[in-house]
Amino acid sequence: MEENLFPIAKKQESALVEIESARAVQEVQAAMIIAKKFPRDQHLAFDKIMEACKRKSLAETATYVYPRGGKKVTGPSIRLAEVLAQNWGNMQFGVRELSQENGWSEVESFAWDVETNTRQVKNFKVPHVRHTKQGSNALTDPRDIYEYVASQGARRLRACILGVIPGDIVDEAVKACGETLEGAGGKPIEDLVRSMLSKFKEIGITQKMVEDRLQHKTSAMVRTQIVELGQIYNSINDGMSKKEDWFGSNAADPVKIDTSGFDAKLKKRKNTDRLDEFIKVTANANGIKEDELKVSAMEDFDGFWKSYLSWKDTKTKPEKESSKNDLSADTLKLIMDCINKDKKSWEQAVKQEGDVDSEEQFDKVAAVFQETVENK
């Protein structure tokens, strides 16, 4: 007869499972009770959704579009779905990874209207493999796996939320976001085009590829075309479609800037405590990315380093001399006269002068006096 060597461990595990189950049941009951006690005001919820759709930052990411059977399919994005759920109220939604083993993740996306007890759940499995035009790549880095699983879960979550919230509310929200983008009083169209091209460049789509799709120069774009390109960008960025679906097989992969040479040079240098700040300020001033500045700096690294040290010196020097610079010339002269004539009477002389009219200013005078005495 085999003896159970771990009876206590099994009992503890069983107890933990029971406690967790009881806690989950209590959370569900509490949520339903609160939802019944404080039901949503549908008119107020609708007004809050419409108000949110007036925000340009939301409107730009509110919809997506992808090709299907020679036609364009458009709809609300996960970002808009989240805003709908948040403002509709009395809802719980999210993505859970139930298990992860043997190169697969079992995932659950759900949306639950606690007030009406309407629930949408989608369980699915995600292989740890990313499929590209060049072939399939197995994912081994935990961060890559997490991001890929989260992306797949977000797509199902969108469908769950839209399956719970009334369709007419969703349609009105999409319409309101379109009106926000097309409405007057926004940025000049030239700025919108420039911003859109910058976003596309980050995912490997050039201005020429955009112009080939439009059949004209980007300088001739109208606002409706910017809205459509925004939907395409959201679709690609959210994984709903691929670059090749819209811009052909010439769509390039995002350009990765190699800064390893800069990093190697930096290891031999000291006084790098404010280098990141200098790089950020300089890159913004020149309208380029920080990595692009690092590559450019490699052409004359010594000159770049001298510029950094000079900039750093101008930032730190005023802080060291601030106590002196805050005092007037007459006060500094008075201090030196006191030092040269009678050190013991300097306090009385400063007070009589009347230049020191606050305790804080007097403390500065005292600090400068003490520093000067020590230097002498």
Protein Blocks (a to p, Z undefined) as FASTA:
>chain_A
ZZdfblmlmmmmmmmmmmmmmmmmmmmmmmmmmmmmmccdfklmmmmmmmmmmpmklmmm
mpccddeehiacddddfklmmmmmmmnopiacddddfbdcehiacdddddddfknopacd
dddddddbdcdfkbccddfbfklmmmmmmmmmmmmmmmmmmmmpcfklmmmmmmmmmmmm
mpghiacfklmmmmmmmmmmmnopafklmmmmnopafklpcfklmmmmmmmmmmmmnopa
cfklmnojklccdddddfklmmmmmmmpghkllmmmmmmmmmmmnopafklmmmmmmmmm
mlmmmmmmmmmmmmmmmmmmmmmmmpcfklmmmmmmmmmmmmmlmmmmmmmnomagcfkl
mmmmmmmmmmmmmmZZ
